[in-house]
Amino acid sequence: MDKRRSALVAATSVSVIWGLSFLSTKVAISALPPMTIAAARFVVAVALLLPIAWLRREDLRIRLRDAPLMAAGGVFGVSLYFLCENNGIALLTASESSLVIGVIPVLTMLVDRAVLKTVLRARSYAGAVLSFAGVALIVAPSLGGSASSVAGFLYMGGAALCWVAYALVTKPLSSRYSGLSITFWQSAFGLVGCLPFAFAEHASWGVVDLTVALNVLYLGVLCSAAGYLLYVDAMEVLGAGTTSVFLNLVPVVSVAAAYLILGERLGGLTLAGGAVAIAGVYLATSPGRGPATSGAGAEGGASKRGGPS
């Protein structure tokens, strides 16, 4: 198998892995509190990333001056992100959660334009409008429903904003360190940030059965460690732009798997909103030709990692 085909397989695989993460979180959260799950998955991830770095002969040392940025990335991209996402998944279906999170690439793109003056094409703005219209359709049914649904969508919106902040503080680090180094240190700092929340939850470990344990391991081993490595390997061959387009598969996988495995059902308006949002993200982020609208600098993605996992 040539390098490009292997990269395409890797990019598709990571989209499936991350798409299923919403289901695993939904299953795990039936027995464990939200931040206990987050802490557990990153204990597993950090423990795995160390031997992976050793096998790859990667130096994980960082400069002291970069430690605050690494810590900020860990707090925004791990601690606060999963505080919002896991609480949101507890209140919503896995499908609804993944559809809202799916617009993160567009949010990050717009922040890049506002803060870093990244050049955008007209189709990027059109895709942004389309994606937000889709989210409005997804959220609309909850406005006349329960307070918990509204809170769930607010949590997921908070998660999206946390990831945008993560991407912004991580961008300067991507030119100085490998993706593995960034992920290890941000996972470690993020884990430290998760611990106070996890200790405050007083989890009942006695109710954890094999199914819950396997889902937590899935989140740590495949989503936080292996998934990231597959994504980076794909990006090195395909480029950041092409690889990020595969992230559009994440909510598609989540909705389909939640239907087949968890028996979740979505209303027509929510499904339509999801389709519109995904189409908007694809339009805004897919590589293509066309003049940039304004600004200075090259068009680019949010960060080396490209999206939440």
C-alpha positions in Angstrom: 0.0 0.0 0.0 1.5 3.4 -1.1 1.9 6.3 1.3 -1.1 8.2 0.0 -3.5 5.3 0.3 -2.2 4.5 3.8 -2.8 8.2 4.7 -6.4 8.1 3.4 -7.0 4.9 5.4 -5.6 6.6 8.5 -7.7 9.7 8.0 -10.8 7.7 7.6 -10.0 5.5 10.5 -9.5 8.4 12.9 -12.8 10.0 11.8 -14.5 6.7 12.7 -12.6 6.4 16.0 -13.5 10.0 17.0 -17.1 9.6 15.8 -17.6 6.6 18.1 -16.1 8.6 21.1 -19.5 10.3 21.7 -21.1 6.9 22.1 -18.4 5.6 24.5 -18.8 8.8 26.6 -22.5 8.3 26.6 -22.1 4.7 27.9 -19.4 5.6 30.4 -21.4 8.5 31.8 -24.2 6.2 32.8 -21.9 5.0 35.6 -19.2 7.6 36.2 -19.4 11.4 36.6 -18.3 13.5 33.6 -14.9 14.7 34.9 -14.0 11.4 36.4 -14.3 10.0 32.9 -12.1 12.8 31.5 -9.4 12.2 34.1 -9.5 8.5 33.6 -9.1 8.7 29.8 -6.1 11.1 30.1 -4.4 8.9 32.7 -4.5 6.2 30.1 -3.4 8.5 27.3 -0.4 10.0 29.2 0.7 6.5 30.3 0.6 5.4 26.6 2.2 8.5 25.1 5.4 8.1 27.1 6.4 4.6 25.7 5.3 5.7 22.2 7.7 8.7 22.5 10.4 6.3 23.6 9.8 3.9 20.7 9.8 6.8 18.3 12.9 8.2 19.9 11.3 11.6 20.4 12.6 14.1 22.9 9.7 15.4 24.9 11.6 18.2 26.7 10.3 21.7 26.3 11.6 25.1 27.0 10.6 26.7 30.3 9.3 29.8 28.5 6.8 27.6 26.5 5.4 25.9 29.6 2.6 28.5 30.2 1.4 28.1 26.6 1.5 24.3 27.0 -0.4 24.5 30.2 -3.0 26.9 28.7 -3.5 24.5 25.8 -4.1 21.7 28.3 -6.5 23.7 30.4 -8.6 24.8 27.4 -8.2 21.7 25.2 -8.6 19.1 27.9 -9.8 20.3 31.3 -12.4 22.9 30.3 -13.2 21.2 27.0 -14.2 17.9 28.5 -15.9 19.7 31.5 -18.2 21.1 28.9 -18.4 18.3 26.4 -19.0 15.4 28.9 -21.6 17.4 30.8 -23.3 18.2 27.5 -23.3 14.6 26.4 -24.9 13.7 29.8 -27.8 16.0 29.0 -28.1 15.4 25.2 -28.0 12.4 22.9 -24.6 11.4 21.4 -26.0 12.4 18.0 -27.0 16.0 19.0 -23.7 16.5 20.8 -21.6 15.4 17.8 -23.5 17.6 15.4 -22.9 20.8 17.5 -19.2 19.9 18.0 -18.9 19.4 14.2 -18.8 23.1 13.6 -15.6 23.7 15.5 -13.5 23.9 12.3 -15.6 26.8 11.1 -15.4 28.6 14.5 -11.7 28.2 14.6 -11.3 29.4 11.0 -13.3 32.6 11.8 -11.2 33.3 15.0 -8.0 32.8 12.9 -9.4 35.4 10.5 -10.2 37.9 13.3 -7.1 37.4 15.4 -4.3 36.2 13.1 -5.6 37.8 9.9 -5.7 34.5 8.1 -6.8 34.8 4.4 -10.3 33.4 3.7 -12.1 32.7 0.5 -15.7 33.8 -0.2 -16.7 30.1 0.0 -15.3 30.0 3.5 -17.7 32.7 4.6 -20.6 31.1 2.8 -19.8 27.8 4.5 -19.7 29.5 7.9 -23.2 31.0 7.4 -24.5 27.6 6.2 -23.0 25.7 9.2 -24.4 28.1 11.7 -27.8 28.0 10.1 -27.6 24.2 10.5 -26.8 24.5 14.2 -29.8 26.8 14.6 -32.0 24.1 13.1 -30.4 21.5 15.5 -31.0 23.6 18.6 -34.4 24.9 17.6 -36.4 21.8 18.9 -34.9 22.2 22.3 -36.0 25.8 22.8 -39.5 24.7 23.6 -38.4 21.6 25.5 -36.8 20.8 28.8 -34.3 23.0 30.6 -31.8 20.2 30.6 -31.7 20.1 26.8 -31.0 23.9 26.7 -28.3 23.4 29.2 -26.8 20.6 27.2 -26.5 22.7 24.1 -25.0 25.5 26.1 -22.4 23.1 27.5 -21.6 21.9 23.9 -21.3 25.5 22.8 -18.9 26.1 25.6 -16.9 23.1 24.5 -16.6 24.5 21.0 -15.4 27.8 22.3 -12.8 26.1 24.6 -11.5 24.2 21.6 -11.1 27.5 19.6 -9.1 28.9 22.5 -7.0 25.8 22.6 -6.3 26.1 18.9 -5.3 29.8 19.3 -2.8 29.1 22.1 -1.4 26.0 20.5 -0.7 27.5 17.1 2.7 29.2 18.1 3.9 25.9 19.6 3.3 23.9 16.4 6.4 25.3 14.7 8.7 24.6 17.7 7.6 21.1 18.8 6.4 17.8 17.3 2.8 16.9 17.5 3.6 14.1 19.9 5.4 16.5 22.3 2.5 19.0 22.2 -0.1 16.3 22.8 1.9 14.7 25.7 2.4 17.9 27.6 -1.1 19.3 27.0 -2.6 16.0 28.0 -0.5 16.0 31.2 -1.4 19.6 32.1 -5.0 18.9 31.1 -5.1 15.9 33.4 -3.8 17.9 36.3 -6.6 20.4 35.6 -9.2 17.6 35.5 -8.2 16.1 38.9 -9.8 18.8 41.2 -13.2 18.4 39.4 -12.9 14.6 39.4 -12.1 14.4 43.1 -15.1 16.7 43.9 -17.4 14.2 42.1 -17.0 11.3 44.5 -17.3 8.6 41.9 -18.8 5.2 42.9 -16.3 2.8 41.3 -18.2 -0.2 42.6 -20.9 0.3 39.8 -18.3 0.2 37.0 -18.8 -3.0 35.0 -16.8 -4.4 32.2 -18.7 -2.5 29.5 -18.0 0.9 31.2 -14.4 0.0 31.8 -13.9 -1.0 28.1 -15.5 2.3 26.9 -13.2 4.4 29.2 -10.2 2.4 27.8 -11.4 3.1 24.3 -11.5 6.8 25.0 -8.0 6.8 26.4 -6.2 4.3 24.1 -7.9 4.9 20.8 -9.4 8.4 20.9 -6.7 10.2 22.9 -3.5 8.3 21.9 -3.9 6.2 18.7 -6.4 8.4 17.0 -4.1 11.4 17.4 -1.1 9.5 16.0 -3.2 8.4 13.0 -4.3 11.9 12.3 -0.8 13.3 12.4 0.5 10.5 10.1 -2.3 11.3 7.6 -1.6 15.0 7.8 2.1 14.6 7.0 1.2 13.0 3.7 -2.1 14.6 2.7 -1.6 18.1 4.2 -3.6 19.8 6.9 -6.3 21.1 4.6 -7.2 17.8 3.0 -6.9 15.8 6.3 -9.2 18.2 8.1 -12.0 17.6 5.6 -12.2 14.0 6.9 -13.4 15.5 10.2 -16.7 16.1 8.5 -17.2 12.3 8.9 -17.2 12.5 12.7 -20.8 13.6 13.2 -21.9 11.3 10.4 -20.4 8.3 12.1 -21.8 9.4 15.5 -25.3 9.8 14.3 -25.3 6.5 12.3 -23.7 4.6 15.2 -26.0 6.1 17.8 -29.0 5.0 15.7 -27.7 1.5 15.2 -26.1 0.9 18.7 -27.9 3.1 21.2 -31.2 3.3 19.4 -31.2 7.1 19.3 -33.7 8.8 17.1 -33.5 12.3 15.8 -36.4 14.5 14.5 -36.6 15.6 10.9 -35.6 19.2 11.8 -32.5 18.0 13.7 -31.4 15.7 10.9 -31.9 18.5 8.3 -29.9 20.9 10.5 -27.1 18.3 10.8 -26.9 17.9 7.1 -26.8 21.6 6.5 -24.2 22.1 9.2 -21.9 19.4 7.8 -22.3 20.8 4.3 -21.4 24.2 5.6 -18.3 22.9 7.3 -17.2 21.1 4.2 -17.7 24.1 2.0 -15.8 26.3 4.5 -12.8 24.0 5.1 -12.3 21.9 2.0 -9.2 22.7 -0.2 -10.2 24.5 -3.3 -9.2 27.3 -5.7 -10.5 30.8 -5.4 -9.4 34.3 -4.4 -9.1 35.2 -0.8 -11.3 37.9 0.4 -9.0 39.9 2.7 -6.3 39.8 5.3 -2.7 38.8 5.3 -1.0 35.5 5.5 -1.8 32.0 4.2 -5.0 30.1 4.7 -4.5 27.4 7.3 -6.1 25.1 9.8 -6.7 25.6 13.5 -3.8 23.5 14.8 -1.8 20.4 14.2 -4.4 18.3 15.7 -7.2 19.8 13.7 -10.1 19.0 16.0 -11.2 17.5 19.2 -10.9 13.8 19.9 
